[in-house]
C-alpha cells in the first residue's frame, strides 16, 4: 500500500513538472494585426461573393418578369387588333357619323328634342354593344375608361338637350354645348385607343 502511494506521488510530481502554459500557448494561434486583416479580408470576400450572387439573381428575375410583361402586352395588342379593331372599328366611325347627324338636327328652331334624344340614346347603345363592350375581353381597364368617357359625354349631352332654357338653334350655344364637347369626346375615344399599350 505504501508502494502504491509512492508511485502515485512520483506520477503527480512528474505531471507537475510539465509546462502546461507553454504547451497551451504554443497550440493557440497568435493574433497579430496581419492575421486579423487576413480574417477580415476573407469574410469580406465571402460577403461580396454572396451579394454578387444575390444581385445577379434579382436582375435575372426582374429581366425575366419584364420580358413576360412585354410579351403579354404584345399579345394583348395583337388580339385587340385582330379580334376588335379589324372587324369592329367601322362601328365606332358609323356611330360618330350617326351622332353628328342627329346632333345637327338641334340647329333647327323647331327641333323635336325628345325624338333626337331617343336617337342619341340608341346611338350610344349601339356603340356600347358593337364596340366598347368587346374591349372587356382584351382589357377591363381600357373598357372601363372608354365606357366612362362615353357615359359622361352622353349624360352631359342629354342634360344640355333636355334643358328647356337653352336654345341650341343659336349658333354660339350649339357650338359651346354640342359641337365642342362632341369634338373632345371623339378625340378622347380615339386617344384612349391610340394610347393603349397592352398593359
Buried (B, 14 or more C-beta within 10 A) or exposed (E): EEEEEEEEEEEEEEEEEEEEEEEEEEEEEEEEEEEEEEEEEEEEEEEEEEEEEEEEEEEEEEEEEEEEEEEEBEEBBEBBEEBBBEEBEEBBEBBBEBBBEBBBBBBEEEBEBEEBBEBBEEBBEBBBEBBBEBBEEBBEEBBEBBBEBBEEBBEBBBEBBEEEEBEBEEEEBBEBBBBEBBEEBBEBBEEBBEEBEBE
